[in-house]
Amino acid sequence: MVMQHGVKNFEVVAPRSRFYQGGFGRMFPDLKPWKPELAAETATALEQHMLDFANAKMTAADNEDTDSTLPAGYTYFGQFVDHDITLDVTPLSDAEVDPNRLHNFRTPRLDLDNVYGLGPDAQPYLYENVAGRIKLRVGSIDSRFRDLARLSRAEGESQTALIGDHRNDENAVVAQVQLAFIMAHNSLADAAFDLGLQGMAGFQAARNTLKWLYQWVVWNDYVARICQAEVHETALRHHPDAVGEAAWEAGYKHVFDWRNTPYMPLEFSVAAYRFGHSLVRDRYQTNVLHGFGSFIPIFAPNGATLMGFRALEADRVVQWDWFLPMTSSSNPFPQMTRKFDPRLAQALTHLPEDPERPGDSAKILNVLAARNLVRGVRMELPAGTAVAKALNVAPISLSDTEPDALWYYVLREAELDGGNCLGKVGSIIVAATFAGLLKGDPLSYFNIEPGWTPAKDTLLKSLQKKLSAANRSALNADAHVEPRPVGQPDWTFAAIIRLAGLPVQADDFAQQ
């Protein structure tokens, strides 16, 4: 994929009119676009300017290994969520030259269409009918460990994963998040069958429960961890409605508003939600088989890596109590994300994306920070300080050499606030977007059954009875392992891992 340098004049995909409604839109259509002051306003000059800044100021030093208080598993859960709500199939090079080509092919809903695809009728190769239970296909490594279903595991043959969104196989960790949801559905399909629900009736019951549990985890666990507590509490409020029934009200409707159905805000998708790039570590400890103190890099020219689009091997299987706070986690686990700050891991400055010089940080396709900065300018995003003022938030101070690009601003703000979650501006954009998507989905539990909780769900209660006593006890106890947000609910991302039956602790890796 070659970066194009032609200069063209196009109307941006999300016009600034407040009457515009489309797949993408703007939270702040009245704010003027930000761009750096350049001697020559050409595509080449912009790319080089951002590349120079990213390499000089946005790359972590070799010995810089700062921890946040966010467990590392949430980096990849966040990536999974992103793939559920956005899909732009336009190549980066074309989208940055011609913003008109940007289109969200994914429903802006938290509905797991990246897991279920188009359903059993339209994509039957994702499914299998097991004695009246419609399940998602799963592959295996050996008798102990599962993998995504693939065309083949043989070397030299296509190892393409048979899943609803190919992006969820782009690294080994997000692939196992995908696997967790697939196997959780299959467990729920069994529970539905036990309650007398067969075929499509059982499938729909399992899908609905998993979708609502996912929505619960996204809002009550994930967003609560990445956003400031007061912003999270304001963004969605639970209170009785006019007739005394429970109801949810979005608190930032002036920030994220629409007429009929939600759109995907560019300020979220192109800037604020890309905070996740700063959390990625260069390498991770995966499991006891690979060895305590032995790390696998996310990218490397040779040797074992966590790169995806290939079959999983045992040493790359995630031991989840090393990535999430669980009852069996013990120091130094779980591993934590990097700080929320403007410096990205070395690996993200040496991506293998440029076809002629993969890994060379002099090529913009290999430097993620530079690509993000350029994309923000091409998408005509407003300045970070301008957004802060529009939100009535005191702007942070940037030096004369720092860009006022919204993505950079969100990261710098988070760093100044301690680096353990987003700052005020980033929190409002992210929390308002998730709250708006959940309230804007007529099929979310926030609208269908506002008083729903996992503890009340028939299938989840039935499934818990089938778990071993140890797993049943750990299912809710995991949520009370530090670090956790204030008021953390019992059901967290770790609960989905438990329901899926994926390996959690050292004993799960013992030879059979």
ZABA-623379 format. One record per atom (N, C-alpha, C): x, y, z. Coordinates in steps of 0.2 Angstrom, whole numbers, plus 2048, in hexadecimal, padded with zeros to 3 digits. Example, Ala and Ser with C-alpha at 12.3 -4.5 7.8 and 13.67 -1.06 7.14 Angstrom:
BEGIN
8427E4827;83E7EA827;8427F0827;8407F5823;8447FB824;840800827;
REM end
This chain:
BEGIN
8047FA800;800800800;804806800;80580A7FB;8098107FA;8058167FC;80981A800;806820802;8068257FC;8008287FA;80082C7F5;8018347F7;8038387F3;80583F7F4;8028447F0;7FD8427EC;7F98477E8;7F584C7EC;7F48527EA;7F18577EE;7EA8587EA;7E48567EE;7DE8577EB;7D985B7EF;7D485E7EC;7CF8617F0;7C985D7F1;7C785B7F7;7C18577F8;7BD85A7FE;7B78597FD;7B385B803;7B3855808;7B585680E;7B6851813;7AF84D814;7B0846815;7AB842816;7A584481B;7A7848820;7A284A825;7A2851824;79D854820;79C85B81F;79B85F826;79C865827;79B86982D;79486B82E;78F86A82A;78886C82B;785868830;78286B835;77F86783A;779863838;777864832;77186082F;77485A82C;77A85982B;77D853828;77C84D82C;77A84782A;77A84182D;77D83C829;78283882B;785833827;78882E82C;78D829829;79082582D;795828832;79882D82F;79D831834;79A838834;79B83B83A;79984283B;79E846840;79C84C842;7A1850846;79D85284C;7A1852852;79E854858;79E85C858;7A385F855;7A4866855;7A586984E;79F86984A;7A086B843;7A1872842;7A0876847;7A287D847;7A987F848;7AD87B84B;7B487C84C;7B887B846;7BC880844;7C088083E;7C687A83F;7C8878839;7CD872839;7D387583B;7D787183F;7DE872841;7E386F83C;7E887383A;7EE870836;7F4874838;7FA871837;800874839;802879834;80687E837;809883832;80F88082F;80E880828;81387D824;81688281F;81C88281D;81F886818;81B885811;81A87E810;81787C80A;81187880B;80B87A80A;80587680B;804870806;80886B806;807866802;80685F806;80485A803;803854806;80A851809;80F852804;81584F806;81885380C;81785A80C;81A85E812;81685C818;81085B818;80C85981E;80E852821;80F84E81D;81184781F;818847822;81D84B81F;82384B821;82484F828;820854829;81F85882F;81D854835;817850833;81584C839;81984683A;81D843835;82183E836;82784083A;82A846839;83084883D;82E849844;82884C845;82584D84C;824846850;82184284C;81F83B84F;826838851;82B83884D;83183484E;835837854;83483E854;838842859;835842860;82E843860;82B844866;82683F869;82483A864;81E836866;82082E866;82782D867;829826867;82C82586E;82A820871;82D81F878;83481D878;83881E87C;83F81C87D;84081587E;84581287C;84680B87D;845809884;84780D889;84780B890;84180E893;83C811890;836813892;83180E893;82F80C899;82A806899;82580889F;82280E89E;81D8108A4;81780C8A4;81480B8A9;80E8078AA;80880C8AC;80380B8A9;7FC80E8AC;7F98098B1;7F380B8B3;7F08078B8;7EA8038B4;7EB8038AD;7E67FF8A9;7E97F98A7;7E67F38A9;7E87EC8A6;7E97EC89F;7EE7E889D;7F07E8896;7EA7E5891;7E67E1894;7E17DD890;7DC7E288D;7DB7E8890;7D77ED88E;7D97F1888;7E07F1887;7E27F3880;7DF7F087A;7DE7E987B;7DC7E5875;7D47E4875;7D17E587B;7CA7E587C;7C87EC878;7CB7F1879;7CA7F7876;7CA7F786F;7CF7F386C;7D07F2865;7CA7EE862;7C87E9866;7C27E5864;7BC7E9863;7BB7EE868;7B57F2868;7B57F7862;7BB7FA861;7BC7FE85B;7BA7FA855;7BC7F4854;7BA7F084E;7B37EF84E;7AF7EF854;7A87EE854;7A47F4851;7A77FA852;7A3800851;7A580384B;7AB802848;7AE806842;7B180183E;7B0802837;7B37FE832;7B480382C;7BA80582B;7BB809824;7C0804820;7BD80281B;7C17FE816;7C5801811;7C5808812;7CA80C80D;7D180C810;7D680A80B;7DD80A80D;7DF811810;7E3811814;7E6817818;7E881C812;7EC81A80D;7EE81E809;7E9822805;7E481E803;7DE8217FF;7DA826804;7D982380A;7D482780E;7D782E810;7DE82E811;7E1834813;7E283980D;7E2837807;7E283B801;7DB83D7FF;7D6839800;7CF83A7FE;7CA838804;7C983D808;7C483B80E;7BD83980C;7BB83B806;7B5839803;7B4831803;7B982E803;7B9826803;7B882380A;7B982780F;7B8824816;7B1823817;7AF81D819;7A881B81A;7A8815820;7A4816824;7A381182A;79F80B827;7A2806826;79E800824;79C7FC82A;79D7FE830;79B7FA836;7967FE839;7917FB83C;78B7FE83F;78E801845;78D808847;78F80B84D;78B809853;78B802854;78880085A;78C7FB85D;78B7FA863;78F7F5867;78B7EE867;78B7EB861;7877E5860;78A7DF85D;7917DF85E;7957D985C;7947D7855;7937DB850;7937D984A;79A7D7847;79F7D884B;7A67D6849;7A77CF84B;7A27CC84F;7A27C5851;79D7C184D;7977C484C;7927C0849;7927C1842;7967C683F;7957C7838;78E7C9836;78C7C6830;7857C782D;7817C2830;7837BD834;77E7B8837;77F7B1833;77C7AC836;77C7A5834;77A7A482C;7757A882A;7727A7823;7777AA81E;77A7B0820;77E7B481B;7857B181B;7887AF821;78E7AD821;78F7A6825;78C7A1822;78C79B825;792798827;79879A824;79E797825;7A179982C;79E79E82F;7A07A0836;79D79C83B;798798839;79479483E;79478D83D;791789842;790782841;78A781846;78677C844;78077A848;78277384C;783774852;78576E856;77F76C85A;77C767857;77676385B;77176985D;76F76D859;76A77285A;76C77885D;77377985E;77677F861;77A78285B;778789859;77B78C854;781790857;78778D856;78D790859;792793854;797797856;79C79A852;7A2795851;7A579484C;7AA78F84B;7B079184F;7B478C851;7BA78D855;7BF788853;7C578A853;7CB786851;7CE784857;7D4780856;7D777E85C;7DF77D85B;7E377E860;7EA77D85F;7EC776861;7E9774867;7EA76D869;7E476C86E;7E4767872;7DF765876;7DE76A87C;7E376E87D;7E2773883;7DF77A880;7E277C87A;7E1783878;7DD784872;7D9789871;7D578A86C;7D8790868;7D6791861;7D879685D;7D2798859;7D279D855;7CD79F851;7CC79A84B;7C6798849;7C6794843;7C979783D;7CD79383A;7D1795834;7D079082E;7D2793828;7D278F822;7D7789823;7DC78B826;7E1785827;7E678782C;7E978382F;7EF784834;7F5782831;7F577F82B;7FC77D828;800783825;806782826;80B787823;80A78781C;80B78D819;80A78D812;80378E80F;7FE78C813;7F778D811;7F4793815;7EE795812;7EB79B815;7E979981C;7EB79E821;7E979D828;7E47A282A;7E07A4825;7DB7AA826;7D67A782B;7D47AC830;7CF7AA835;7C87AB832;7C47A7834;7BD7A7832;7B97AB837;7B97B1837;7B67B683C;7B27BB839;7AE7BF83D;7AA7C483A;7AE7CA838;7B47CB83A;7B87D1839;7BF7CF838;7C27CF833;7C97CD832;7CE7D1836;7CC7D7838;7D17DB83C;7D27D8843;7CD7D4845;7CE7D184C;7D37CB84C;7D77CB846;7DC7C6846;7E37C9845;7E37D0846;7E97D3844;7EF7D3849;7ED7D184F;7F27CF854;7EF7C9858;7F47C685B;7F27C085F;7EE7C1865;7EE7C7868;7EA7C986E;7E37CA86C;7E27CF867;7DB7D1865;7D87CA862;7DC7C685F;7D97C085C;7D67BC862;7D97BC868;7D67B886D;7D17BB871;7D07C2870;7CA7C5873;7C47C386E;7C57C3868;7C07C1863;7BE7B9865;7C37B5866;7C27AE868;7BE7AE86F;7BF7B2873;7BB7B287A;7B47B4878;7B27B8874;7AB7BA873;7A87B486F;7AC7B186A;7A97AB867;7A87A586B;7AC7A4870;7AB79E874;7A67A087A;7A67A687C;7A07A8880;7997A787D;7997A9877;7927A8873;7917A0873;79679C872;795795872;792792878;79579587E;793793884;78C795886;78A79B884;78379D885;77E799880;78179787A;77C793876;77B78C879;78078A87D;77F784881;779785886;77A78B88A;77678C88F;76F78D88D;76E790887;767791884;76478B882;76878687F;76677F87D;76377C884;76777C889;76577988F;75E77C892;75D782890;756785892;75178488D;75277F888;74D77E883;74D78287D;75278687C;75278B876;757788871;75478686B;758782866;759787860;75E78585B;75E788855;75F790855;75B793851;75C79B851;75979E857;75479B85B;75279E861;75779E866;75B798867;76179886B;76679D869;76879D863;76D7A1860;76B7A9862;7657AB861;7637B2862;7647B3869;7627AE86E;7627AF875;7697B0877;76E7AC875;7757AC876;7787B3874;7767B586E;7797BB86B;7777C186F;7707C1871;76E7C7874;7717C887B;7727C287F;7757C2885;77C7C4885;7807C2880;7877C387F;7877CB87D;7837CD879;7837D4876;7827D987C;77D7D7881;77C7DB886;7817DB88C;7847D588D;78A7D5891;78F7D988F;7917D9888;7967DD885;7957E4886;78F7E6885;78D7ED886;78E7EF88D;78C7EB892;78D7EC899;7957ED89B;7997E8898;7A07E9899;7A37EF896;7A17F0890;7A47F688D;7A37FD891;79C7FD893;79B804897;79D80389E;79C7FE8A2;79D7FE8A9;7A47FC8AB;7A77F98A6;7AE7F78A8;7B37FB8A4;7B37FA89D;7B87FD899;7B8805899;7B2808897;7B280F897;7B381289E;7B180E8A3;7B28118AA;7B98118AC;7BD80D8A8;7C580D8AA;7C88128A6;7C68138A0;7CA81889B;7C881F89C;7C282089F;7C082789F;7C082A8A7;7C08308A8;7C08338AE;7B98318B1;7B982F8B8;7B382D8BB;7AD8328BB;7AE8388BC;7A983D8BC;7A683D8B5;7AA83D8B0;7A783D8A9;7A38378A7;7A68318A9;7A282B8A8;79B82B8AC;79B82E8B2;79582E8B5;7908338B2;7928388AF;78E83D8AC;78B83A8A5;78F8378A2;78E83589B;78883189A;78682C89F;78082889F;77E8288A6;77882A8A7;77582A8AE;76F8268AE;76E8218B3;76981D8B4;7648208B9;75E8218B7;7598248BC;7528228BA;74D8238BE;7468218BC;7438268B7;73F8238B3;73C8288AE;73682A8B0;73182D8AC;72B8318AE;72682C8B1;7278268B0;7228218B3;72581C8B8;72B81E8BA;72E81B8C0;7328158BD;7338148B7;73780E8B4;73F8118B4;74380C8B4;74A80E8B3;74C8108AC;7508158AB;7518178A5;75881A8A5;75B81B89F;76281D89E;76282489A;76682989C;76682F899;76D831897;76E833891;77583588F;77683C892;77C83D895;77E844898;781849894;78484688E;78884B889;78484B883;77E84C883;77A84C87C;77C853878;77F85887C;78185E878;78885D875;78B857877;792856873;79085186E;78D84B86F;78B84686A;784846869;781849863;77A849862;77984785B;773844859;771842853;769843852;76784284C;76084284B;75C83C84B;75F837848;75B830847;76082B84A;76682A848;76A82484A;77182784B;775824850;77C827851;78082784B;78482B84A;78A82B845;79082A849;796829846;79C828849;7A082F849;7A183284E;7A583884E;7AC83884C;7AE83C848;7B583C846;7BA83E84C;7B7842850;7BB844856;7BD83E85A;7B883985A;7B983385E;7BE82E85A;7BB82C854;7BF827850;7C682984E;7C782F84C;7CD831849;7D283484E;7CF836854;7D3839859;7D3836860;7CD837864;7CD83586B;7CE82E86C;7CA82A868;7CB822869;7D181F867;7D5823864;7DC820862;7E1821868;7DE82386D;7E3823873;7E681C874;7E2817872;7E4810873;7EB80E870;7ED81286B;7F4811868;7F981286D;7F8817872;7FD819877;7FE81387C;7F980F87D;7F980A882;7FD803880;7FE80287A;8017FC877;8087FB87A;80A7F687C;8117F487E;8157F1878;81B7F2878;81F7EE873;81F7E7874;81E7E487A;81F7DD87B;81B7DB881;8197D5881;8157D2887;8177CB889;8167CA88F;8177C3892;8107C0890;8107BA88D;80A7B788B;8077B1890;80C7AD892;8097A7896;80F7A3899;80E79F89E;81379B8A1;81779689C;813794897;817790892;81D79388F;81B79A88D;82179E88A;8267A088F;8237A0895;8287A289B;8277A889E;8277A88A5;8277AE8A9;82D7B38A7;82C7B98A6;8327BD8A4;8347BD89D;8317B9899;8327B8892;82D7BC88E;82F7C188A;82A7C5886;82A7C387F;8247C587C;8237C4875;8217CB872;8257CD86D;8247D486A;81E7D4866;81A7DA865;8147DA861;8167DA85A;81C7DD858;81F7DD851;8267DB852;8297D784D;8307D684D;8327D3846;8377D5843;8397D283C;83A7CB83C;83C7C8842;83E7C1842;83B7BE849;83A7B884A;8397B4850;8317B5851;8307B3857;8297B385A;8267BA85B;8207BB858;81D7C2859;8157C185B;8127C685D;80B7C685E;8077C8858;80B7C9852;8077CA84C;8027C584A;7FD7C7847;7F77C3845;7F77C083E;7F17BE83C;7EF7BB836;7F37B5835;7F47B183A;7F77AB83A;7F47A7840;7F57A083F;7F279C845;7F679D84B;7F279C851;7F579D857;7F9797859;7FF79885D;802793860;802793868;80478E86B;80378E872;807793876;80D795874;81079B877;80D7A2876;8097A2872;8057A9871;7FE7A9874;7FC7A3877;7F67A387A;7F67A8880;7F17AC881;7F17B1886;7EF7AD88D;7F37AE892;7F17AC899;7EE7B289C;7E77B289C;7E47B889E;7E57BB8A4;7E77B88A9;7E87BB8B0;7EF7BF8AF;7F27BF8AA;7F87C38A9;7F67C98A5;7F07CA8A2;7EE7CF89F;7E87D38A2;7E47D08A6;7DF7D38AA;7DF7D18B1;7DC7D68B5;7DC7D48BD;7D77CF8BE;7DA7C98C0;7D57C38C1;7D87C08C8;7D47BC8CB;7D57B98D2;7DC7B68D2;7DE7B38CD;7E57AF8CD;7EA7B48CB;7E97BA8C9;7EF7BF8C7;7F37C08CE;7FA7C08CD;7FE7C28D2;8047C68CF;8077CA8D3;80C7CF8D1;8127CB8CD;8147CD8C7;8137D48C4;80D7D48C0;8087D08C0;8027D08BC;7FC7D38BF;7F77D58BB;7F87D58B4;7FC7DB8B1;7FF7D98AB;8037DE8A8;7FE7E48A6;8017EA8A6;7FD7F08A5;7FF7F489F;7FA7F889C;7FC7FC896;801801898;804804892;808809893;80380F895;806815897;80381B89A;7FF81E894;7F9821895;7F6825891;7FA82B88F;7FE82B88A;802831889;804832881;80783787F;809837878;80E833875;81182F879;81782B877;815824875;81682186F;81481B86D;81981686E;81881086E;81D80A86F;82180A869;828808869;82C808864;82A80485E;8267FF85F;8247FB85A;81F7FE855;81B803858;816807854;81A80C850;82080D850;82481184C;82880D847;827807847;82B803842;8267FD840;8207FF83E;81B7FB83B;81D7F8835;81C7F2833;81E7EF82D;8197F0827;8177F7826;8127F8822;8147FB81B;81A7FE81B;81C801814;81E7FB810;81C7FA80A;81D7F4806;8257F4804;8287FA803;82F7FA801;8347FA807;8327FD80C;8377FE812;8337FC818;8307F6819;82D7F5820;8317F6826;82E7F982B;8327FA831;836801831;83780482C;83B80A82B;83781082E;839813833;836819836;83681F832;83A81F82C;83A825828;834824823;83081F823;82A81E81F;82481F823;81F823821;81A825825;81581F826;81581A821;810814823;812810829;81981182A;81B80D830;81B810837;819817837;81981B83D;81181C83F;80E819843;80781A845;806821847;80A82484B;80882A84E;80882F848;80C82F843;80C83483E;80683383A;80482C838;7FE82B835;7F882E838;7F782D83F;7F2830842;7F1837842;7F783B842;7F7842842;7F584483B;7F8841836;7F684382F;7EF84282E;7EC83C830;7E583B82F;7E1840832;7E2842838;7DF84883C;7DE84E838;7E4850835;7E4856830;7E085582A;7E084F827;7DD84E821;7D584D822;7D384B828;7CC84A82A;7CA85182D;7CE85682D;7CC85D82F;7C985D836;7CD85A83A;7CB85A842;7CC861845;7C986384A;7CA86A84D;7D0869852;7D386F854;7D886F859;7D686C85F;7DB869863;7D986686A;7D786C86E;7DA87186E;7D9877873;7D287A871;7D087A86B;7CA87D869;7C487886B;7C587186B;7C086D86D;7BF86D875;7C586E879;7C586F880;7C0875882;7C187B87E;7BE88187F;7B688087E;7B587C878;7AE87B877;7AA87687C;7AE872880;7AC86E885;7AC87288C;7AE87888C;7AF87C892;7B4879897;7B9876894;7BF873898;7C5877897;7C887989C;7CE87D89C;7D3879897;7D687C892;7DB87988E;7E1878891;7E587388F;7EC872892;7F087688D;7F6877890;7FB87B88C;7FF877888;800879882;80587587D;80A87A87B;81087787A;81687B878;81587D871;81988286F;819884868;81B87E863;81E879865;820874860;81B86E861;81686E865;811869865;80B86A861;80986585D;803866859;7FD86785D;7F886B85B;7F186B85F;7ED86685B;7EF861858;7EB85C855;7E785885B;7E185785A;7DC85485F;7DF84E862;7E184985E;7E4843860;7EA844865;7EF848863;7F484A867;7F284D86E;7ED85286D;7EB856873;7E8851878;7E484C876;7E184787A;7E684387E;7EB84187B;7F183D87E;7F5842883;7F6848881;7FA84C885;7F684E88B;7F084F88A;7EB851890;7EB84B895;7EB845892;7EA83F897;7F183E89B;7F7840897;7FD83F89B;7FD8448A0;7FB84A89F;7FB84F8A4;7F784E8AA;7F284A8A9;7ED8488AE;7EF8418B2;7F583F8B0;7F88398B4;7F98338B0;7F68338AA;7F782D8A5;7F48278A6;7EF8278AB;7EC8208AC;7E58208A9;7E28258A6;7DC8258A3;7DC82B89E;7D782C89B;7D6832896;7D583989B;7D783E898;7D684589C;7CF84789A;7CD84D89C;7C684F89C;7C384F895;7C7852890;7C5853889;7C484C886;7C9848887;7C9841884;7C383D887;7C383E88E;7BD83A891;7B683C88F;7B584288E;7AF84488B;7AD842884;7B2842880;7B1840879;7AF838879;7B383587D;7B382D87C;7AC82B880;7AB82E886;7A582C88A;79F82E886;79F834884;799836880;79783287A;79C830877;79B82C871;799825873;79C822878;79981B87A;79281C87C;791821880;78A822883;78582387E;787827879;782828873;78182286F;78681E86E;78581886A;78181386E;781812874;77D80E878;776810878;775817879;76E81987A;76B81A873;76F81A86E;76D81B867;76B814864;76D80F867;76B808864;765806867;760805863;759803866;7597FC869;75E7F8867;75E7F186A;7637F086F;7667F6872;76A7F5878;7667F487E;7697F1883;7667F0889;7647F788C;7687FC88B;76680288E;75F80588B;75D802886;756804883;7517FF884;7537F8883;74E7F3883;74C7F188A;7517F188E;7507EE895;7557F289A;7547F989B;7587FD89F;75B7FB8A5;7577F68A9;7597F48AF;75D7ED8AF;75E7EB8A9;7627E58A8;7697E58AB;76B7DF8AE;7727DE8B0;7737D78AF;77A7D58AE;77C7CE8AD;7797CA8B2;7797CC8B9;7767C88BE;76F7C68BD;76B7C98B9;7647C88B8;7637C48B2;7687C38AE;7677BF8A7;7667B88A8;7617B58A5;75F7AE8A6;7657AA8A3;7687AB89D;76D7A789A;7737A789F;7757AD8A1;77B7AE8A5;77A7AA8AB;7757AA8AE;7747A78B5;77479F8B3;77179D8AE;7717968AC;7787938AB;77C7988A7;7837968A5;7877968AC;78679A8B0;78B79A8B6;78A7948BA;7847918BA;78378A8BE;7877858BB;7897858B4;78D7808B1;7947818B2;7977878B5;79E7888B6;7A07848BC;7A67828BC;7A977F8C2;7A87848C8;7A97818CE;7A87868D4;7AD78B8D4;7B378A8D2;7B978E8D2;7B87948CD;7B57928C7;7B47978C2;7AE79B8C4;7A97988C7;7A379C8C8;7A57A18CE;7A979F8D2;7AB7A48D8;7AF7A98D5;7B47A88D0;7B87AD8CD;7B57B18C8;7AF7AF8C6;7AC7B38C0;7AA7BA8C3;7A87BB8C9;7A67C28CB;7AC7C48D0;7B07C08D3;7B57C28D7;7BB7C68D3;7BC7C48CC;7C17C78C8;7C07CF8C8;7B97D18C8;7B87D88C8;7BA7DC8CE;7BC7D98D3;7BE7DC8D9;7C57DC8DA;7C97D98D5;7D07D98D6;7D37E08D3;7D87E38D7;7DA7E98D5;7DF7E88CF;7E07EE8CB;7DD7F48CB;7D67F48C8;7D17F88CB;7CA7F88C8;7C77FF8C9;7C38018C5;7C08088C6;7BB8088CC;7BA80E8CF;7B680E8D5;7AF80C8D3;7AC8088D7;7A58058D5;7A58008D0;7AA7FD8CF;7AB7F88CA;7A57F28CA;7A17F18C5;79C7EC8C6;79F7E58C6;79B7E08C7;79E7D98C8;7A07D68C1;79C7D88BC;79E7D58B5;7A27DA8B1;7A87D78AF;7AD7DB8AC;7AF7D78A6;7B47D98A2;7B77D689C;7B97CF89E;7BC7CE8A4;7BF7C88A7;7B97C38A7;7B37C58A8;7AD7C08A8;7AC7BD8A2;7AD7C089C;7AC7BD895;7B27B8894;7B87B9897;7BD7B4896;7BB7AE89A;7B87AF8A0;7B67A98A4;7B17A58A1;7AC7A989E;7A67A589A;7A97A2894;7AE7A4891;7B07A188B;7B479B88D;7B779B893;7BB795895;7C2795892;7C579B891;7CC79C88E;7D179B894;7D779A893;7DC799898;7DD79F89C;7DD79E8A3;7DD7A48A7;7E47A48AB;7E679E8AE;7EB79E8B2;7F07988B1;7F57988B4;7FB7938B3;7F878C8B2;7F478A8B7;7F17838B6;7EE7818B0;7EB7868AC;7E87858A6;7ED7838A0;7F37848A2;7F878389D;7FC77C89E;7FA7798A4;7FD7738A5;7FC76D8A0;80176989F;80176489A;7FB75F89C;7F775C898;7F2758899;7F4751898;
REM end
